[in-house]
């Protein structure tokens, strides 16, 4: 029954159809006896002529007698979903191949909370929420607890929604990557229907909080970000190298949401804030993805580190230098910060340039890991310096507006 289980799963056919024809032919010529489960090639559905899929199907049938090869196909090619024979395997395939699943998995309350945190990519959501909070305090408006709470919770829920949609869409490919092979949807701990419902509830709740607690513009930016992340960036990763740039746009929006939540408008200062976050994405993601190239390649992702390694290194260097320029010139010039920030941020940005240069000159596991780790430290450091500088500027403006008034009264 192993052959039928494999052939009934489009994932196998689609994935192995991308293998070089010589590899498949080599497997096809394996000297094994015919298997009782053999299915004639003309019964494979839409396949109308001999192709890679035909060769793969025939090869799987022949090789399924060999226990070693069978185990390798199950454990190496798709390690997360083991297709054992019997009713359970059929149920797994039915769930995996459906668009949004066909039921619910009963879960204990403790497991439910943990599952929702995993679906939300909790640590990533916390980072996004922190950037939104930084954007909130960068706006030239007094702190308001109502808008702040709505912004924090609403942005977090929008991030939870986007991440859940991402896992719902990528579960067939997550099974091929060691980093993601234990995710809930891959291991069937949560059904696609459950994840899809959770994502929609988070989007609706978060959008409502931002709309009524902040303003419609913030809610619109949140919904736009979900659409860009789930509708553009996620599918684009398997199609074009430009997905990295699309993902950087997605990452640049949360601080702008925080800024707009309290100010109610987009201005040049908000643009600089977005550009800083945008440029930061490249050393951050390229440093992370460099050591995962094999995983990304196995899953068919056309990210920069896989498609063009030289461009990956150059882009990392360029945007690290861009961060130095944005913080030293752009932020104070366009009114986002005071000029003290230009000086205070230089050591932080020079360190980023240093790690990016080391990665550019010697791209290996050590330099990429160091770059990634520093990128995690860089963002909170630069946001704290920005907020301190912004508060100093607001105080200076308030003093400047009071002093002339007092002078007139004295006269």
Secondary structure by P-SEA (a helix, b strand, c coil): caaaaaaacaaaaaaaccccaaaaaaaaaccccccccccccccccccccccaaaaaaaaaaaacccaaaaaaaaccccccccccccaaaaaaaaaaacccccbbbbbcaaaaaaaaaaaaaaaaaaaaaaaaaaaaaaccccccaaaaaaaaaaaaaaaaaaaaaaaaacaaaaaacccccccccccccccaaaaaaaaaaaaaaaaaaaaccccaaaaaaaaaaaaaaccccccccccccaaaaaaaaaaacaaaaaaaaccccccaaaaaaaaaaaaaaaaaaaaaaccaaaaaaaacccccccccaaaaaaaaaaaaaaaaaaaaccccccccccaaaaaaaaaaaaaaaaaaaaaaacccaaaaaaaaaaaaaaaaaaaaaaaaaaaaaaaaaaaaaaaaaaaaaac
